[in-house]
Amino acid sequence: MNPTETLLDVRGMNCGSCVRHISEALDALDGVEEVRPSLPDKTVLVRHDPARVSAEQLAGALTARGYPAATRAA
């Protein structure tokens, strides 16, 4: 496995409860190793195996939970 890190911008992440819901949604995906949310920046850094879960799938999982997400452009 060759893990990568993806930074997601997340709209609607406004409180500790949001952070918990977002972390749970991402942790549930196969291939996610680590989730590091930043409430002040409204971002989530995700360490994952891109062969098992793509950046688009990460963003889609959050969007489906009501937290619109997109990968941050490099």
VENLIN-V603274 format. One record per residue. N is the residue number from 1. RES is the residue in one small letter. SS is DSSP state (h for helix, s for strand, l for the rest). PHI is phi in whole degrees, -180 to 180 (none if undefined). NEAR is the number of other C-alpha atoms within 8 Angstrom. Layout:
n & res & ss & phi & near
N & RES & SS & PHI & NEAR
N & RES & SS & PHI & NEAR
//
This chain:
n & res & ss & phi & near
1 & m & l & none & 3
2 & n & l & -123 & 5
3 & p & s & -69 & 8
4 & t & s & -131 & 8
5 & e & s & -117 & 8
6 & t & s & -123 & 10
7 & l & s & -102 & 10
8 & l & s & -112 & 13
9 & d & s & -87 & 11
10 & v & s & -127 & 12
11 & r & l & -86 & 8
12 & g & l & 90 & 8
13 & m & l & -88 & 10
14 & n & l & -120 & 8
15 & c & l & -155 & 7
16 & g & h & -61 & 7
17 & s & h & -65 & 6
18 & c & h & -60 & 10
19 & v & h & -59 & 12
20 & r & h & -64 & 8
21 & h & h & -63 & 8
22 & i & h & -66 & 10
23 & s & h & -62 & 11
24 & e & h & -63 & 8
25 & a & h & -62 & 11
26 & l & h & -75 & 12
27 & d & h & -61 & 11
28 & a & l & -75 & 7
29 & l & l & -82 & 9
30 & d & l & -66 & 7
31 & g & l & 105 & 10
32 & v & s & -84 & 14
33 & e & s & -99 & 9
34 & e & s & -151 & 8
35 & v & s & -127 & 12
36 & r & s & -126 & 8
37 & p & s & -79 & 10
38 & s & s & -127 & 8
39 & l & l & -62 & 11
40 & p & l & -60 & 4
41 & d & l & -90 & 5
42 & k & l & 55 & 12
43 & t & s & -131 & 11
44 & v & s & -136 & 12
45 & l & s & -98 & 11
46 & v & s & -120 & 13
47 & r & s & -96 & 12
48 & h & s & -152 & 13
49 & d & s & -90 & 14
50 & p & l & -66 & 11
51 & a & l & -76 & 6
52 & r & l & -108 & 7
53 & v & l & -149 & 13
54 & s & l & -89 & 9
55 & a & h & -60 & 9
56 & e & h & -65 & 8
57 & q & h & -68 & 8
58 & l & h & -61 & 11
59 & a & h & -63 & 13
60 & g & h & -64 & 10
61 & a & h & -64 & 10
62 & l & h & -73 & 14
63 & t & h & -60 & 10
64 & a & h & -64 & 8
65 & r & l & -88 & 7
66 & g & l & 97 & 7
67 & y & l & -120 & 12
68 & p & l & -54 & 12
69 & a & s & -133 & 12
70 & a & s & -149 & 9
71 & t & s & -70 & 11
72 & r & l & -82 & 7
73 & a & l & -67 & 3
74 & a & l & -75 & 2
//
